[in-house]
Amino acid sequence: GINAEYGDLELIGHTVLKFELNKVDSAMMSGFPSMIYKPNPSVSYVYLLPPIKYPNGKTYIKLGHVVYPKLDENKLGQELETLEEVQQWYCQKDYPKARKYLQNHLKTMFPDVKPVSEVLDFCVMAITSSGKQLLGFAEENWFVAAGGNGKSAKFSLEIGRICADSVVNGEWCCEHLSSEHFKLRYKQEF
């Protein structure tokens, strides 16, 4: 992985597929919560976000796969070692293997939904060796927030609040969680 002064981060490229919905499917799915679909407990899973109207005026559901290298039985993720590899990952036009995988999951989960169009997006996950986010002061006036581990988006508002309050106050500011859970670990501690 990419070696940072405050710890090791492994970068994994993955994809999400947005399915444009017609008005009937959008109305039918409008009350759906976010979902995790894991047909086999020993493998990676897919997640689904409910219909969201995007700035282009179209409504999409988003289906993504979480790829941890040890659980990526379909080899959909790609370990990224350099800035050039990250740039190349984001600049791809298509990734047919991941597209097909996500299309198949949508058909399994919702056989009657007929997408109007699809948009494949490329993402990068930063994985920490502990599986927890790295949050804390590296030194005075330098706060680090890294390593979402593919599961931080749903907590992003709270993580952002903790980080902002900590920066403004100059110390860890979360009465319900100890800073020890998110402690920055330096290379020599590995």
C-alpha positions in Angstrom: 0.0 0.0 0.0 0.9 3.7 0.0 3.1 4.3 3.0 2.2 7.5 4.8 4.3 8.9 7.7 1.4 8.3 10.1 0.6 4.7 9.0 -0.1 2.3 6.2 -3.0 2.9 3.9 -3.9 0.3 1.2 -5.7 1.9 -1.7 -8.3 -0.3 -3.5 -10.0 0.7 -6.7 -13.6 -0.3 -7.0 -16.7 0.7 -8.9 -20.4 1.7 -8.5 -23.1 1.4 -11.0 -25.9 4.0 -11.1 -29.1 2.8 -12.7 -31.5 5.5 -14.0 -35.1 4.7 -13.0 -38.3 5.4 -14.9 -41.1 7.2 -13.0 -42.8 3.9 -12.0 -39.7 2.2 -10.6 -38.7 5.4 -8.9 -42.0 5.7 -7.2 -42.0 2.0 -6.2 -38.5 2.3 -4.7 -38.9 5.8 -3.2 -39.3 4.6 0.4 -36.5 2.1 0.3 -33.7 2.4 2.9 -30.0 1.9 2.1 -29.4 -1.9 1.9 -26.6 -4.3 2.1 -27.0 -7.5 0.1 -24.7 -10.4 1.2 -26.0 -13.7 -0.3 -23.0 -15.6 1.2 -21.6 -14.6 4.6 -18.0 -15.5 3.7 -17.7 -13.2 0.7 -17.8 -9.5 -0.1 -21.2 -7.8 -0.4 -23.0 -5.2 -2.5 -24.8 -2.1 -1.2 -27.7 -0.2 -2.6 -28.6 3.4 -2.1 -32.3 4.4 -2.6 -33.4 6.6 -5.5 -31.7 9.9 -5.5 -32.5 12.8 -8.0 -29.2 14.0 -9.4 -28.4 17.5 -10.7 -29.0 16.3 -14.3 -32.7 15.8 -13.3 -32.4 12.0 -13.5 -33.2 9.7 -10.7 -30.8 6.8 -10.0 -30.3 4.0 -7.6 -26.6 3.3 -6.8 -25.3 -0.2 -6.5 -21.7 -0.7 -5.3 -19.5 -3.6 -4.3 -17.3 -3.6 -1.3 -14.0 -5.2 -2.1 -11.6 -6.2 0.7 -8.7 -8.0 -0.9 -9.2 -11.1 1.3 -12.9 -11.3 0.5 -12.8 -10.3 -3.2 -13.6 -13.7 -4.7 -14.6 -12.1 -8.0 -11.3 -10.1 -8.3 -13.3 -6.9 -8.9 -11.0 -4.6 -6.9 -7.6 -3.4 -7.9 -4.8 -2.6 -5.5 -3.3 0.8 -6.4 0.3 1.5 -5.4 1.1 4.9 -7.1 -0.5 8.2 -8.0 -0.3 7.2 -11.7 -2.3 4.0 -10.9 -4.9 6.0 -9.1 -5.2 8.4 -12.0 -5.5 5.6 -14.5 -8.2 3.9 -12.4 -10.4 7.1 -12.4 -9.9 7.7 -16.1 -11.1 4.3 -17.3 -14.1 4.3 -19.7 -15.5 1.0 -18.6 -14.9 -2.1 -16.5 -17.1 -4.8 -18.0 -16.4 -7.4 -15.3 -17.7 -5.1 -12.5 -20.5 -3.8 -14.7 -21.8 -7.3 -15.3 -21.4 -8.3 -11.7 -23.5 -5.3 -10.5 -26.1 -5.8 -13.3 -26.6 -9.4 -12.2 -27.1 -8.4 -8.6 -29.7 -5.8 -9.5 -31.6 -8.4 -11.5 -31.4 -10.9 -8.6 -32.5 -8.3 -6.0 -35.2 -6.5 -8.2 -36.1 -8.6 -11.2 -38.9 -6.3 -12.3 -36.9 -3.1 -12.3 -35.9 -2.1 -15.8 -33.2 0.7 -15.8 -33.5 3.4 -18.4 -29.7 3.8 -18.5 -26.5 3.1 -16.5 -23.5 5.1 -15.4 -20.4 3.3 -14.1 -18.3 5.4 -11.7 -14.9 4.6 -10.3 -13.9 5.0 -6.7 -10.9 4.4 -4.4 -11.1 3.0 -0.9 -8.4 3.7 1.7 -8.0 0.7 4.0 -6.2 1.0 7.3 -4.4 -2.0 8.9 -6.7 -1.7 12.0 -9.9 -1.4 10.0 -10.7 1.8 11.8 -10.5 5.4 10.5 -7.4 7.3 11.4 -8.5 10.5 13.2 -6.4 12.8 15.3 -3.7 15.4 15.6 -0.4 14.4 13.9 1.1 17.5 15.5 -0.1 20.9 16.6 -2.5 22.4 14.1 -2.4 19.4 11.8 -5.4 17.1 12.1 -5.5 13.9 10.0 -8.7 12.1 8.8 -7.9 9.1 6.6 -8.8 5.5 6.0 -12.6 5.3 5.4 -12.3 1.5 4.9 -15.2 1.4 2.5 -17.7 2.1 5.3 -17.3 5.8 6.3 -19.7 7.5 3.9 -22.7 6.6 6.1 -21.0 8.2 9.1 -19.5 11.1 7.2 -21.6 13.8 8.9 -20.6 12.7 12.4 -16.9 12.1 11.4 -16.8 15.6 9.9 -18.4 17.1 13.0 -15.9 15.3 15.3 -13.0 16.5 13.1 -14.2 20.1 12.8 -14.9 20.4 16.5 -11.5 18.9 17.3 -9.7 21.3 15.0 -11.6 24.3 16.4 -11.0 23.3 20.0 -7.4 22.0 19.5 -8.2 18.7 21.2 -10.3 15.6 20.6 -13.9 16.6 20.9 -16.2 13.5 21.1 -17.5 12.7 24.5 -19.0 9.3 23.4 -15.9 7.9 21.6 -12.4 7.7 22.9 -9.7 9.1 20.6 -7.8 5.8 21.3 -10.2 4.1 18.9 -9.0 6.2 16.0 -5.4 6.9 17.2 -2.9 7.7 14.5 -0.3 4.9 14.4 3.1 5.8 13.0 5.2 3.5 10.8 7.5 2.4 13.5 4.4 1.1 15.5 3.6 -1.5 12.8 
